[in-house]
Amino acid sequence: MLDRLDLEPVFFAPFVSSVMRVEPTWIDYNGHLNMAYYNVLFDREVDEAYELIGIGAAYVEKRRRSFFTAEAHLRYLRELHAGDPVRVTFQLLAYDAKRLHYFEQLFHATDGWVSATSENMSLHVDMDSRKTAAFPSDIAERLAQMKSSHSKLPRPEAAGRRIAMPSEQ
């Protein structure tokens, strides 16, 4: 029998998180999910995607490398409420020696509509020097595999958007 750690990951396009639920304590005075907790849901999904790539918690502990978010652009499209089941997708748009550029979509898990999107630029960081560092070759290889799979997807329409008033566009 093969040890699970010896298996190569399968990079579905896009990566889809496990089902999560909107927690009641995350609801604000408007009666819907507070904007801060959209980031919590996106972050939990990134943890799952990073585990698949091999850059999760064990990577940080053993190799002393991690990821810092350099930039994020969130769009809030539809309200979520306490108890709503959600899934998040992760699409790797690009990467280089030290950065990941990815796009996430937060879906209502049973009804299928998109609640929010998040576009991110993350930096690969040496935790001892607190400076950016190049990916090790095994991680670069896995990123190449994921990018190859995800390149079959259309680029999200919202990727690269900027915030502007309609008169500014």
Long-range contacts (C-beta under 8 A, 24 or more apart in sequence): 9-52, 9-53, 9-54, 9-142, 9-145, 11-52, 11-145, 11-146, 11-148, 11-149, 11-150, 12-149, 13-91, 13-149, 13-150, 13-152, 13-153, 14-89, 14-90, 14-91, 14-105, 14-150, 14-153, 15-48, 15-49, 15-52, 15-89, 15-90, 15-91, 15-146, 16-87, 16-88, 16-89, 16-90, 17-44, 17-45, 17-48, 17-49, 17-87, 17-88, 17-89, 17-90, 18-48, 18-87, 19-85, 19-86, 19-87, 19-109, 20-44, 20-45, 20-85, 20-86, 20-87, 20-88, 21-83, 21-84, 21-85, 21-86, 22-80, 22-81, 22-82, 22-83, 22-84, 22-86, 23-82, 24-82, 24-83, 26-82, 27-81, 27-82, 31-81, 32-79, 32-80, 32-81, 33-79, 33-80, 33-81, 33-84, 35-74, 35-76, 38-74, 38-76, 38-106, 38-115, 38-116, 38-118, 39-72, 39-74, 39-118, 41-86, 41-88, 41-106, 42-74, 42-88, 42-104, 42-106, 42-116, 42-118, 44-88, 45-88, 45-89, 45-90, 45-104, 46-90, 46-102, 46-104, 46-120, 49-90, 53-139, 53-142, 53-143, 53-146, 54-138, 54-139, 54-142, 55-139, 59-139, 60-127, 63-136, 64-126, 64-127, 64-128, 65-124, 65-125, 65-126, 65-127, 65-133, 65-136, 66-124, 66-125, 66-127, 67-100, 67-122, 67-123, 67-124, 67-125, 68-122, 68-123, 68-125, 69-120, 69-121, 69-122, 69-123, 70-99, 70-121, 70-122, 70-123, 71-120, 71-121, 72-118, 72-119, 72-120, 72-121, 73-118, 73-119, 73-120, 73-161, 73-163, 74-116, 74-117, 74-118, 75-116, 75-117, 75-118, 75-158, 75-161, 76-115, 76-116, 77-114, 77-115, 77-116, 77-117, 78-108, 78-113, 78-114, 78-115, 78-116, 79-115, 80-106, 80-108, 80-115, 84-108, 84-109, 85-109, 85-110, 86-115, 91-150, 91-153, 91-156, 92-143, 92-146, 92-147, 92-150, 93-150, 93-155, 93-159, 94-147, 95-135, 95-143, 95-147, 97-134, 97-135, 97-140, 98-123, 98-124, 98-132, 98-133, 98-134, 98-135, 99-123, 99-124, 99-132, 100-124, 100-143, 103-156, 103-158, 103-159, 105-156, 117-156, 117-158, 119-156, 119-158, 119-159, 119-160, 119-161
